[in-house]
Structure formats: structure tokens, C-alpha cells
Amino acid sequence: MANYQLNVEERTQTGKSYARQLRAAQKVPAVIYGSGKGSTPIEAQLRDVERALAAHGSLIDLNLGGAIRTVLVKDIHRDPVRGTLQHLDFHEIDLTKKLEITVPIRIVGEDRRPSDGGVVQTLLWEVEVLCLPTDIPEAITVDVGDVALESTLNVADLELPPGVEILADPDEAVVKVGVPAEVDLGAEDEAEEGALEAGPEDAGDAAEPQETEE
């Protein structure tokens, strides 16, 4: 899959005042760092940045004055109240070196499971992997269609794309198919029956205050 292409411009000014001007103009301030280079302040159209963040895939090709710089989104800063995008940190990467990155786990095949009363419980939602930037998977897929009742799949059971190595504990549980625990209402029913048998008169006697000497 091709990397998302995002046009950016180098910022000639910095500071909070200029950042506010950019946001008012529907632009987003950002910075590129990494790959042995100094940090580069940039800006981009808000609409284009939001599309890049929503696109599938981890890598983005920033077009900065005709030069392509391949990056990962490192930090996203949004307004805590309105949720509007405030600032982005891009980390430039070397496409020839492996990197550690966290990818999501995607559960599929629940609709193909037999009607045995089993419920699929996801125990691990993401996993850290080691691979080249060009081999980063969108997600690690776990097919539970043939997983037997009361069975668990661990990290060691994951099927990985070529060139991807798992860094998590092989014995860590990823997904389990189990039967929901039944709630024992016997004790609660007995308590309710006892309260009804006691009746309001008994309850009133218990609450009657004691006389004291003045």
C-alpha cells in the first residue's frame, strides 16, 4: 500500500501567537524531527492533515518543497475541550532500518463460530512488533472462527506477516472463548423473602427509640 501523501510548508515563524494565526486560517503547526536531522517547523492545511490521520497505514510521505520525507505520527495534540487539532509531531524514519512499533489486534470470524454459547473475550488489543517501516501491518488479524469453547489464543499463536517479529511475551493471552458466568440469585432472593415475611410492623418495632431518664 502506498504511503499517504501530505503537502506541507516550512514555517518561517514560531510561537503561540503565530500558532493561533495558523489555526484561525484552518492550518496546523507541526514539527519534523529524527533521522539524524535537526527539527524542522512546518505547517499544513487542517483538512489535509485530518485526512492523513484517518487514512489506513502508518507511514506518511511529507512533500516539503518537492523533497519527500517519510514520517510516522509521533504525537497528536488536541484541545481537551473542543477536540480541535492543535499541533503534530512527525518522526522521520530511515526506511532501511527496523523499528519497534505498536499495531492493533483485529478479531475476525466471530460470525463463523458454532452456536455453543461461547463468548469471544479480547484480552489484548494491541501488540508491539519489530519490522522495517515498509512492512508495518495495519493490524495483526486473529481468526476465532475455529477456536474451541474454553480455549485461549496466546501471542505465540498469532500469524504474522512476512518480516514482522513480535516483541511481546509469547505466553500472554490475546483472546479467549468462554461461557459467561451465571449469576447466583439464590441468596438475594432469600434476603428479599425474609424482608417480606418480617413485614412493616417488625421493621417499625426495630426502629422504635428507647426511653431515657432526664
C-alpha positions as CSV (number, residue, x, y, z in Angstrom):
1,M,0.0,0.0,0.0
2,A,1.3,3.4,-1.0
3,N,2.0,5.9,1.8
4,Y,-0.3,8.8,2.2
5,Q,0.9,12.0,0.5
6,L,0.7,15.2,2.6
7,N,1.8,18.6,1.3
8,V,3.4,20.8,4.0
9,E,5.2,24.1,4.1
10,E,8.1,25.2,6.2
11,R,7.1,27.6,9.0
12,T,9.0,30.9,8.9
13,Q,7.7,31.9,12.3
14,T,7.1,30.2,15.7
15,G,5.4,31.0,18.9
16,K,1.9,30.9,20.4
17,S,0.7,34.0,18.6
18,Y,1.7,32.7,15.2
19,A,0.2,29.2,16.0
20,R,-3.1,30.9,16.8
21,Q,-3.0,32.7,13.5
22,L,-2.4,29.4,11.7
23,R,-5.4,27.7,13.4
24,A,-7.6,30.7,12.6
25,A,-6.6,30.2,8.9
26,Q,-7.5,26.5,9.2
27,K,-3.9,25.4,9.3
28,V,-2.0,23.2,11.8
29,P,1.5,23.9,13.1
30,A,3.8,20.8,13.3
31,V,7.4,19.8,13.5
32,I,9.6,17.1,11.9
33,Y,12.5,15.6,13.8
34,G,14.6,12.4,13.8
35,S,16.7,10.5,11.2
36,G,19.8,12.4,12.4
37,K,18.5,15.8,11.3
38,G,17.5,18.9,13.3
39,S,13.9,19.7,13.9
40,T,12.0,21.4,11.1
41,P,8.9,23.5,11.9
42,I,6.2,23.1,9.3
43,E,2.5,23.9,8.7
44,A,-0.2,22.2,6.7
45,Q,-3.9,22.6,5.8
46,L,-6.1,21.2,8.6
47,R,-8.4,19.4,6.2
48,D,-5.4,17.6,4.6
49,V,-3.9,16.6,8.0
50,E,-7.2,15.2,9.3
51,R,-7.5,13.1,6.1
52,A,-3.9,11.8,6.6
53,L,-4.6,10.8,10.2
54,A,-7.8,9.0,9.1
55,A,-6.1,7.1,6.3
56,H,-5.1,3.4,6.7
57,G,-1.4,2.8,7.2
58,S,1.3,4.1,9.5
59,L,3.6,6.0,7.1
60,I,3.1,9.4,5.6
61,D,5.2,11.0,2.9
62,L,5.5,14.7,3.6
63,N,6.1,16.8,0.5
64,L,8.2,19.7,1.7
65,G,9.1,21.9,-1.2
66,G,9.5,18.9,-3.6
67,A,11.5,16.9,-1.1
68,I,9.8,13.8,0.2
69,R,10.3,12.9,3.9
70,T,8.7,9.7,5.2
71,V,7.4,10.0,8.7
72,L,5.4,8.4,11.5
73,V,3.0,10.5,13.6
74,K,4.6,10.6,17.0
75,D,2.3,12.9,19.0
76,I,-1.1,14.5,18.3
77,H,-2.1,17.4,20.5
78,R,-5.8,18.3,20.5
79,D,-7.8,20.9,22.5
80,P,-9.0,19.0,25.6
81,V,-12.5,20.6,25.5
82,R,-13.3,21.0,21.8
83,G,-11.1,18.3,20.4
84,T,-9.7,20.5,17.7
85,L,-6.2,19.7,16.3
86,Q,-3.5,21.9,17.9
87,H,-0.1,20.5,16.9
88,L,1.6,17.5,15.5
89,D,5.0,15.9,15.9
90,F,6.3,13.9,13.0
91,H,9.2,11.5,13.4
92,E,11.2,11.0,10.2
93,I,12.4,7.4,9.7
94,D,15.1,5.5,7.8
95,L,13.4,3.0,5.5
96,T,16.3,0.7,5.7
97,K,16.3,0.2,9.5
98,K,13.9,-1.9,11.5
99,L,11.8,-0.1,14.2
100,E,9.6,-1.0,17.1
101,I,6.0,0.0,16.7
102,T,2.7,-0.9,18.3
103,V,0.0,-2.2,16.0
104,P,-3.7,-3.0,16.8
105,I,-5.1,-6.6,17.0
106,R,-8.2,-7.2,14.8
107,I,-10.6,-10.0,15.8
108,V,-12.4,-11.7,12.9
109,G,-14.5,-14.8,12.4
110,E,-16.9,-14.4,15.3
111,D,-19.9,-14.9,12.9
112,R,-18.5,-18.3,11.8
113,R,-18.3,-19.8,15.3
114,P,-20.7,-22.7,16.2
115,S,-23.7,-21.9,18.4
116,D,-22.1,-23.3,21.6
117,G,-22.8,-20.5,23.9
118,G,-19.2,-19.2,23.8
119,V,-18.4,-15.6,24.0
120,V,-15.2,-14.1,22.5
121,Q,-13.3,-12.1,25.0
122,T,-10.5,-9.9,23.7
123,L,-7.7,-9.7,26.3
124,L,-5.0,-7.9,24.3
125,W,-5.9,-5.0,22.0
126,E,-2.5,-4.1,20.6
127,V,1.0,-5.6,20.3
128,E,4.5,-4.3,19.8
129,V,6.3,-5.6,16.8
130,L,9.7,-5.2,15.1
131,C,9.9,-4.7,11.4
132,L,11.1,-2.5,8.5
133,P,9.0,0.7,8.0
134,T,7.7,-0.7,4.7
135,D,6.5,-3.9,6.4
136,I,4.4,-2.3,9.2
137,P,1.0,-4.1,9.1
138,E,-2.3,-2.2,9.5
139,A,-3.2,-4.8,12.2
140,I,-2.5,-8.3,13.3
141,T,-5.5,-10.4,12.4
142,V,-6.8,-13.1,14.8
143,D,-9.4,-15.5,13.3
144,V,-11.5,-17.0,16.0
145,G,-13.9,-18.9,13.7
146,D,-12.4,-22.3,14.6
147,V,-11.4,-21.6,18.2
148,A,-13.0,-24.2,20.5
149,L,-15.0,-23.4,23.6
150,E,-13.0,-22.7,26.7
151,S,-9.8,-22.2,24.6
152,T,-7.3,-19.3,24.6
153,L,-5.0,-18.0,21.9
154,N,-1.7,-16.6,23.1
155,V,0.8,-14.2,21.4
156,A,2.7,-17.3,20.3
157,D,-0.3,-18.4,18.2
158,L,-0.5,-15.2,16.2
159,E,0.0,-15.5,12.4
160,L,2.4,-12.7,11.4
161,P,3.0,-11.1,8.0
162,P,6.4,-11.7,6.4
163,G,9.2,-9.6,8.0
164,V,7.3,-8.9,11.2
165,E,8.6,-10.1,14.6
166,I,6.5,-10.0,17.8
167,L,8.2,-8.4,20.9
168,A,5.5,-9.3,23.4
169,D,5.6,-12.2,25.8
170,P,4.7,-15.4,23.8
171,D,2.6,-16.7,26.7
172,E,0.5,-13.5,27.0
173,A,-3.2,-14.2,26.3
174,V,-4.7,-12.5,23.3
175,V,-8.3,-13.8,23.1
176,K,-10.4,-16.4,24.9
177,V,-13.6,-18.1,24.1
178,G,-15.6,-18.9,27.2
179,V,-19.1,-19.3,28.6
180,P,-20.5,-16.3,30.5
181,A,-20.5,-16.8,34.3
182,E,-24.0,-17.4,35.7
183,V,-25.1,-15.0,38.4
184,D,-26.4,-16.9,41.5
185,L,-29.5,-15.0,42.6
186,G,-30.4,-17.5,45.4
187,A,-29.0,-15.6,48.3
188,E,-30.6,-12.3,47.0
189,D,-34.0,-14.0,46.6
190,E,-33.8,-15.4,50.2
191,A,-33.0,-12.0,51.6
192,E,-36.0,-10.4,49.8
193,E,-38.3,-13.2,51.1
194,G,-37.1,-12.7,54.7
195,A,-37.8,-9.0,54.5
196,L,-41.3,-9.6,53.2
197,E,-42.0,-12.1,56.0
198,A,-40.8,-9.7,58.6
199,G,-43.4,-7.1,57.5
200,P,-43.6,-3.4,58.2
201,E,-44.7,-3.8,61.8
202,D,-41.5,-5.7,62.7
203,A,-39.4,-3.2,61.0
204,G,-41.1,-0.4,63.0
205,D,-40.5,-2.2,66.3
206,A,-36.9,-2.4,65.5
207,A,-36.6,1.3,64.8
208,E,-38.6,2.4,67.9
209,P,-36.4,4.7,70.1
210,Q,-35.7,3.8,73.8
211,E,-36.8,6.0,76.7
212,T,-34.1,7.7,78.6
213,E,-34.1,9.3,82.1
214,E,-33.9,13.1,82.1
